[in-house]
Amino acid sequence: MNTEHLDTKALRIVQEDTLKQLQDQESNVKELQNKLSSINEKLTKKEKLSDADVQYIGNLGWLTGLSVAIAAAAASL
């Protein structure tokens, strides 16, 4: 086996791992979007937010960082 073949194989493995990670993150993002939609619906109906809802809203900064990381990983493909 030559070095070029090994490099290509290694690159393919990295790309497949990155794709799997992106798919996992996409699933997580969908769950988070559902939660956000639920909170938005409560706000629209002027219902009281639970402590978990308030905590979720407080974590939105972290979610923004996650979305940047996902975009960076996708761009590296």
C-alpha positions in Angstrom: 0.0 0.0 0.0 1.3 3.4 -0.8 1.2 6.5 1.3 -1.4 8.2 -0.9 -3.8 5.3 -0.4 -3.3 5.4 3.3 -3.9 9.1 3.4 -7.1 8.8 1.4 -8.3 6.0 3.6 -7.5 8.0 6.8 -9.3 11.1 5.3 -12.3 9.0 4.5 -12.4 7.6 8.1 -12.2 11.1 9.5 -15.0 12.3 7.1 -17.2 9.4 8.1 -16.7 10.1 11.8 -17.4 13.8 11.3 -20.5 13.0 9.3 -21.7 10.7 12.2 -21.0 13.4 14.7 -23.0 15.9 12.6 -25.9 13.5 12.3 -25.9 13.1 16.1 -25.8 16.8 16.6 -28.6 17.3 14.0 -30.8 15.0 16.1 -29.9 17.0 19.2 -30.7 20.3 17.5 -34.1 18.9 16.4 -34.9 18.0 20.0 -33.9 21.5 21.1 -36.0 23.1 18.4 -39.0 21.1 19.6 -38.4 22.3 23.1 -38.0 25.9 22.0 -41.3 25.6 20.0 -43.0 24.3 23.1 -41.8 27.3 25.1 -42.7 29.7 22.3 -46.3 28.2 22.3 -46.5 28.7 26.1 -45.4 32.3 25.7 -47.9 32.9 22.9 -50.7 31.5 25.1 -49.4 33.6 28.0 -49.0 30.4 30.1 -46.6 30.2 33.0 -43.1 28.8 32.2 -41.8 26.0 34.3 -38.4 26.2 36.0 -37.1 23.8 33.3 -38.3 26.2 30.6 -36.6 29.2 32.3 -33.4 27.1 32.6 -33.6 26.2 28.9 -33.9 29.8 28.0 -30.9 30.6 30.2 -28.9 28.0 28.3 -29.5 29.5 24.8 -26.1 31.1 24.8 -24.6 27.7 25.1 -26.8 26.5 22.2 -25.5 29.3 20.1 -22.0 28.1 20.7 -23.0 24.6 19.7 -24.5 25.8 16.5 -21.3 27.6 15.6 -19.3 24.4 16.3 -21.7 22.4 14.1 -21.3 24.9 11.3 -17.5 24.8 11.6 -17.5 21.0 11.5 -19.8 21.0 8.5 -17.6 23.5 6.7 -14.6 21.2 7.3 -16.1 18.4 5.3 
